[in-house]
Amino acid sequence: MARPLSARVILFTAGNVARSAASILLGILLARYLTTADMGTYQQLWLIQGLIAGLLLAGVSSSLLYFVPSLKREQQRSLLVFISMSIGAVAGVTSLIVAVSAPWIAIRFNNPALGPLLRLFAAYIFLATSVQHFSNYLVARGRHEMAAAYQVMVTVAIIVSAIYGIAVGGGLEEITLAIVVTMIPLWIWAAGWIVAQWFRLPSGESISVYRILGYSAHLSVAGASYTLLQQIGPLAVSLLASPAQVAIFRMGATQVPMVATITESTATGLMPTLAERFARGDIRQMIELWHRAICRLSGLILPTFVFLVLMASDIIVVLFSIKYMESITIFRIYLCVMPLRAGFYGGILKAMGRSREILFAHIISSLVAVILAFALMPVIGLSGPAIAYVVGYYTIGLVCIILICRFTGHRWSSVMPWRDINRQLGIAILAGVVIVPILWYHHGEYSLKFSAIRILVAALLYFPICFAMLQKAGYPVIADLWRRLRWRSPGHSAE
């Protein structure tokens, strides 16, 4: 008995949220173990890996979500073989280039210690990026749970590597080597599963390579632009500041990937269904499914946004210690994108096959972010790249909404569930009043003990009250999620 679509999407999202939470746990461990300079070096390794995966390969991997549901089974074998070979070749060449150019990259990043580590880390870059389409292919085939499990296992392997490095009293070199070693069995699993699919799928009509490249090219450039938007802050800081400041900046942006995971996982899980409905011409049903997803996401994201903004100082202290107090302002600036994330506007355009329009939106936003990041940082310091990121992200939202209105025939007032979003945000802010007395009680300077107590008390007061108010207003967020996680019985809807 299969789970309904909404349950599979929720489980996929939950798995990826767990992965992001585990990444935060890793940051907590290393922030206390490593110096700020070493922590900055560690973050630069992942910055380079993220740039490679996003700038070169994201569009090709995402194309599976569009093509697999829309192609005949006889065509899917040629699709999977072509994409797997393309991604593997690009990953191999790029990893080799990174290993050779590691000393030059270290100089550009003002960090001599980065070079030897990056040469070692290049092996992980190949292992991770050569199978990065594995999760998307699983989702396109309806195997959301397996995709989430793989992503969680990758993160757990990294955490185990860090714990090993700490346990043996090693430094970044030991941790980096352990990360490479633990990725090998996961790569074997993913690569072996993909190859097995080549033989299980029936051979037949080959899909046009030009069709794949045409769709993927737009998504690749759009994905590269989006990656540049996401990474422009750390990149600007790496080029213009010290490794210690890189660590301070990255700690401030830590919570953003976790929130982004919720939206991106939901968009990934729903995209095959959205694409299928659009292909049938069911625009109204496609928009309705999108609106329902937005309301459910908003019911979780908006209360979290309000809570994190109010408790930002205590959260940074608990997570990364007092030595990262400078990260608080950056943390609050990055949080400002959270209200916009519930929309996953690009996912709708992808489902409609509008890759060129996605490209346009992301290029505009990345240009805005790049210009602002390098213009503002010399003037206002680390806050400049953070502000540039937020402005760039809202530029994407604005452009995408305008384009969705144009292609669906909806007016601005009806293309989004504005009334529901505004009501949920208002309720979240109103519930935040209960936190104010807790914020006044600082008991002297910040410390791990009192910050943890304030966060715990605030959470126990805020979230039950906020979710109760949302349910009374007709947004039963928690109850709805629990109901949809149950197994579908005969006759129940798949949504």
C-alpha positions in Angstrom: 0.0 0.0 0.0 1.6 3.2 -1.2 1.8 6.4 0.8 -0.1 9.4 -0.7 1.9 12.1 -2.5 1.7 14.6 0.4 3.0 12.0 2.9 5.9 11.1 0.6 6.8 14.8 0.2 6.6 15.4 3.9 8.8 12.4 4.6 11.3 13.6 2.0 11.2 17.1 3.5 11.6 15.7 7.0 14.6 13.7 5.9 16.3 16.7 4.4 15.5 18.9 7.4 17.1 16.2 9.6 20.1 16.5 7.2 20.3 20.2 7.7 19.8 19.9 11.4 22.7 17.4 11.5 24.8 19.9 9.5 24.1 22.5 12.2 25.1 19.9 14.9 28.4 19.5 13.0 28.9 23.2 13.0 28.3 23.3 16.7 30.9 20.6 17.4 33.5 22.1 15.2 32.9 25.7 16.2 33.9 24.7 19.8 36.8 22.5 18.7 38.4 24.5 16.0 39.8 28.0 16.1 37.8 30.6 14.1 40.6 30.6 11.4 40.4 26.8 11.1 36.6 26.9 11.0 36.8 29.5 8.2 39.1 27.2 6.3 36.7 24.3 6.8 33.8 26.4 5.5 35.9 27.4 2.4 36.2 23.8 1.5 32.5 23.4 1.4 32.1 26.7 -0.3 34.2 25.5 -3.2 32.3 22.1 -3.4 29.0 24.0 -3.3 30.0 26.3 -6.1 31.1 23.4 -8.3 27.9 21.4 -7.7 25.7 24.4 -8.3 27.5 26.3 -11.0 28.2 23.2 -13.3 25.7 20.4 -12.5 22.5 21.6 -10.8 20.5 22.1 -14.0 21.4 18.7 -15.5 20.4 16.9 -12.3 17.1 18.9 -12.0 16.1 18.0 -15.5 15.4 14.4 -14.3 12.4 15.8 -12.3 10.9 17.1 -15.6 11.8 14.4 -18.1 11.2 11.2 -16.1 7.5 11.8 -15.4 6.9 13.0 -19.0 8.8 10.4 -21.0 7.9 6.9 -22.0 9.6 4.2 -20.0 11.4 3.1 -23.2 13.1 6.5 -23.4 14.2 6.7 -19.7 17.2 4.4 -20.1 18.9 6.7 -22.7 18.0 9.7 -20.5 19.6 8.2 -17.3 22.7 7.0 -19.2 23.3 10.3 -20.8 22.9 12.4 -17.7 24.9 10.0 -15.5 27.8 10.0 -18.0 27.7 13.7 -18.4 27.7 14.5 -14.7 30.4 11.9 -14.0 32.7 13.3 -16.7 32.2 16.9 -15.6 32.8 16.0 -11.9 36.0 14.1 -12.8 37.5 16.9 -14.8 36.5 19.6 -12.4 37.9 17.7 -9.4 41.2 17.3 -11.2 41.3 21.0 -12.0 40.6 21.8 -8.3 43.4 19.5 -7.1 45.9 21.1 -9.5 44.9 24.7 -8.9 44.6 24.3 -5.1 47.6 26.6 -4.3 46.3 29.4 -6.5 42.8 29.2 -5.0 44.4 29.4 -1.5 46.2 32.6 -2.5 43.0 34.1 -3.9 41.2 33.2 -0.6 44.0 34.8 1.5 44.5 31.4 3.2 47.7 29.5 2.7 46.4 26.6 4.9 43.6 26.0 2.4 45.8 24.6 -0.4 46.9 21.2 0.9 43.5 20.5 2.4 41.7 21.4 -0.9 44.0 19.0 -2.9 42.8 16.2 -0.5 39.2 17.4 -0.5 39.1 17.3 -4.3 38.5 13.5 -4.0 35.3 14.1 -2.0 34.2 16.7 -4.6 34.3 14.0 -7.3 32.6 11.4 -5.1 29.7 13.7 -4.1 29.1 15.5 -7.4 29.4 12.5 -9.7 26.2 11.0 -8.1 24.4 14.2 -7.2 21.6 13.3 -9.6 20.9 10.1 -7.6 18.4 11.8 -5.2 16.5 13.6 -7.9 16.1 10.4 -9.9 14.7 8.6 -6.9 12.2 11.4 -6.3 11.2 11.4 -10.0 10.5 7.7 -9.6 8.4 8.3 -6.5 11.0 6.9 -4.0 11.1 10.0 -1.8 11.9 8.1 1.4 15.0 6.4 -0.1 16.2 9.8 -1.5 15.9 11.4 2.0 17.6 8.4 3.6 20.6 8.8 1.3 21.0 12.5 2.0 20.8 11.9 5.7 23.4 9.1 5.5 25.8 11.5 3.6 25.5 14.0 6.4 25.8 11.4 9.1 29.0 10.2 7.5 30.4 13.7 7.6 29.5 14.0 11.3 31.2 10.7 12.1 34.3 12.0 10.3 34.3 15.1 12.4 33.8 13.1 15.6 36.7 10.8 14.6 38.9 13.8 14.1 38.0 15.2 17.5 38.4 11.9 19.2 41.9 11.3 17.9 42.9 14.9 18.7 43.5 15.6 15.0 43.1 18.8 13.0 41.5 19.7 9.7 43.7 17.2 7.8 42.4 14.2 9.7 38.8 15.4 9.5 39.1 16.0 5.8 40.7 12.6 5.1 37.9 10.9 7.2 35.2 12.7 5.2 36.7 11.4 1.9 37.0 7.8 3.2 33.4 7.7 4.6 32.0 8.9 1.3 33.4 6.0 -0.7 30.8 3.3 0.4 28.0 5.8 -0.1 29.3 6.6 -3.6 29.5 2.8 -4.4 25.8 2.4 -3.3 24.6 5.4 -5.4 26.6 4.6 -8.4 25.8 0.9 -8.3 22.1 1.6 -8.0 22.2 3.9 -11.0 24.1 1.4 -13.1 21.6 -1.3 -12.1 18.8 0.9 -13.3 20.4 1.1 -16.7 19.9 -2.7 -17.1 16.5 -2.8 -15.5 14.9 -0.2 -17.8 13.8 -1.5 -21.2 15.9 -0.4 -24.2 14.0 1.4 -26.9 13.6 4.8 -28.4 16.5 7.2 -27.5 15.6 10.7 -26.3 17.1 13.6 -28.3 20.3 14.8 -26.7 19.5 18.3 -28.0 16.2 18.2 -26.1 18.0 17.3 -22.9 20.7 19.9 -23.4 18.2 22.6 -24.4 16.2 22.2 -21.2 19.2 21.6 -19.0 21.2 24.5 -20.4 18.6 27.0 -19.2 18.3 25.3 -15.8 22.1 25.0 -15.5 22.7 28.7 -16.1 19.7 29.5 -13.8 21.1 27.1 -11.2 24.5 28.6 -11.5 23.0 32.1 -11.0 21.1 30.9 -8.0 24.2 29.2 -6.5 26.1 32.4 -7.0 23.3 34.3 -5.2 23.5 31.8 -2.3 27.3 31.8 -2.1 28.1 35.4 -3.0 28.3 36.4 0.6 30.8 33.7 1.7 32.7 34.2 -1.6 33.0 38.0 -1.2 34.1 37.5 2.4 36.6 34.9 1.4 38.1 37.2 -1.3 38.1 40.4 0.8 38.6 39.2 4.4 40.3 36.7 6.6 39.4 33.1 7.3 38.2 34.0 10.8 35.7 36.5 9.3 34.6 33.8 6.9 33.7 31.7 9.9 31.8 34.5 11.6 29.8 35.2 8.4 29.0 31.5 7.8 27.9 31.0 11.4 25.4 33.8 10.9 24.0 32.2 7.8 23.7 28.7 9.4 19.9 28.6 9.9 19.1 29.6 6.3 20.0 26.3 4.7 17.8 24.5 7.1 14.8 26.6 6.2 15.7 26.4 2.5 15.7 22.6 2.8 12.0 22.6 3.7 11.0 24.6 0.7 13.4 22.9 -1.8 12.4 19.4 -0.6 8.7 20.2 -1.0 9.3 21.7 -4.4 11.3 18.7 -5.5 8.8 16.3 -4.2 5.8 18.0 -5.9 7.4 19.0 -9.2 6.7 15.7 -11.0 3.0 16.0 -10.1 2.9 19.7 -11.0 4.5 19.0 -14.3 2.1 16.2 -15.0 -0.9 18.4 -14.4 0.5 21.2 -16.5 1.1 18.7 -19.3 -2.6 17.7 -19.1 -3.6 21.4 -19.3 -5.0 21.4 -15.7 -3.7 24.8 -14.8 -6.3 25.4 -12.2 -5.5 22.1 -10.3 -1.8 22.9 -10.6 -2.2 26.3 -9.0 -4.5 24.9 -6.3 -1.9 22.3 -5.3 0.7 25.0 -5.2 -1.4 27.2 -3.0 -2.1 24.3 -0.6 1.6 23.7 -0.3 2.3 27.4 0.3 -0.2 27.5 3.1 1.2 24.5 4.8 4.8 25.7 4.5 3.9 29.2 5.7 2.2 27.7 8.8 5.6 26.2 9.8 8.1 28.8 8.3 6.5 32.0 9.5 6.3 31.1 13.2 9.8 29.8 13.0 10.9 33.1 11.4 9.4 35.2 14.2 10.9 33.0 16.9 14.4 33.0 15.4 14.4 36.8 14.9 13.4 37.4 18.5 15.8 34.8 20.0 18.7 35.4 17.6 21.3 36.4 20.3 20.6 33.4 22.5 20.6 31.0 19.6 24.0 32.1 18.3 25.5 31.8 21.8 24.0 28.3 22.4 25.0 27.0 19.0 28.5 28.5 18.5 29.5 30.1 21.8 30.2 33.7 22.7 33.1 34.0 20.3 30.6 34.2 17.4 28.5 37.1 18.9 29.4 39.1 15.8 27.4 36.7 13.8 24.1 37.8 15.3 23.5 40.7 12.9 24.2 38.6 9.9 21.9 35.9 11.3 19.0 38.3 11.5 19.6 39.7 8.1 19.6 36.3 6.5 16.4 35.4 8.3 14.6 38.0 6.3 14.3 35.7 3.3 12.3 33.2 5.2 8.8 34.7 4.5 9.5 34.5 0.8 10.7 30.9 0.8 7.3 29.3 1.2 6.4 30.1 -2.4 9.0 28.1 -4.3 8.1 30.1 -7.4 10.9 28.7 -9.6 9.3 25.2 -9.1 6.1 26.3 -10.8 8.0 27.7 -13.8 10.1 24.5 -14.0 6.9 22.4 -14.0 5.6 24.6 -16.9 8.8 24.0 -18.8 9.7 27.7 -18.6 13.4 27.2 -18.2 14.3 30.3 -20.2 12.2 32.5 -17.8 13.8 30.9 -14.8 17.2 31.7 -16.3 16.2 35.3 -16.7 15.0 35.7 -13.1 18.1 34.1 -11.7 20.5 36.1 -13.8 18.9 39.4 -12.8 18.9 38.5 -9.1 22.5 37.2 -9.1 23.7 40.4 -10.9 21.9 42.5 -8.2 23.5 40.4 -5.4 27.0 40.5 -6.9 27.0 44.2 -7.4 25.6 45.0 -4.0 27.9 42.5 -2.2 31.2 43.9 -3.4 29.8 47.5 -3.2 28.5 47.3 0.3 31.2 45.2 2.1 33.9 47.9 2.0 31.3 50.3 3.4 29.4 48.4 6.1 31.5 45.3 6.5 30.1 41.8 6.8 26.5 43.0 6.8 26.9 44.1 3.2 27.0 40.7 1.5 24.2 39.5 3.8 22.0 42.4 2.6 23.0 41.8 -1.0 21.8 38.2 -0.6 18.4 39.2 0.8 17.8 41.8 -1.9 18.8 39.4 -4.6 16.5 36.7 -3.3 13.5 39.1 -3.2 14.3 40.0 -6.8 13.8 36.4 -7.8 10.5 36.3 -6.1 9.2 39.5 -7.7 10.3 38.4 -11.3 8.9 34.9 -10.9 5.5 36.1 -9.6 5.2 38.5 -12.6 6.1 35.6 -15.0 3.6 33.2 -13.3 0.9 35.8 -13.7 1.6 36.1 -17.3 1.7 32.4 -18.2 -1.3 31.3 -16.1 -3.6 34.2 -16.7 -3.9 35.0 -13.0 -3.9 38.5 -11.6 -1.4 39.6 -9.0 -4.2 39.4 -6.3 -5.0 35.8 -7.0 -1.7 34.2 -8.2 -0.6 33.8 -4.5 -2.7 33.1 -1.4 -1.9 36.5 0.0 -4.7 36.6 2.5 -3.6 33.3 4.1 0.0 34.3 4.2 -0.7 37.7 5.8 -3.0 36.1 8.4 -0.4 33.5 9.3 2.3 36.1 9.6 0.1 38.3 11.8 -0.7 35.4 14.1 2.9 34.5 14.4 3.9 38.1 15.3 1.0 38.3 17.8 2.0 35.1 19.5 5.6 36.5 19.8 4.4 38.9 22.5 4.7 36.1 25.0 8.5 36.0 24.4 9.1 39.7 25.2 9.3 39.3 29.0 11.8 36.5 28.5 14.0 38.7 26.4 14.1 41.3 29.1 15.6 38.8 31.5 19.3 38.5 30.6 20.8 37.9 34.0 23.9 39.8 33.1 26.1 38.8 30.2 25.2 36.0 27.7 26.1 32.5 28.7 25.4 29.0 27.5 23.3 28.1 30.5 21.0 31.2 30.6 20.7 31.4 26.8 19.6 27.8 26.7 17.1 28.3 29.4 15.6 31.4 27.7 15.3 29.5 24.3 13.7 26.5 26.0 11.2 28.5 27.9 10.4 30.8 25.0 9.9 27.8 22.7 7.6 26.0 25.2 5.5 29.1 25.4 5.5 30.4 21.9 5.0 27.4 19.6 2.0 25.8 21.4 0.3 29.2 21.6 1.1 30.1 18.0 0.0 26.7 16.6 -3.2 26.8 18.7 -4.0 30.3 17.3 -3.3 29.0 13.7 -5.5 26.0 14.2 -8.3 28.2 15.5 -7.9 30.5 12.5 -8.3 27.4 10.2 -4.7 26.5 9.7 -4.2 23.1 11.5 -0.6 22.8 10.6 0.6 20.1 13.0 -2.6 18.1 12.9 -2.7 18.2 9.1 0.9 17.0 8.8 0.3 14.1 11.2 -2.9 13.1 9.3 -1.2 13.1 6.0 1.7 10.9 7.2 -0.6 8.0 7.7 -0.8 5.2 5.1 -3.5 5.7 2.5 -6.4 3.5 2.7 -8.4 2.5 -0.4 -10.3 5.4 -1.9 -8.3 8.2 -0.3 -6.8 10.9 -2.3 -3.1 10.9 -3.2 -2.8 14.5 -2.1 
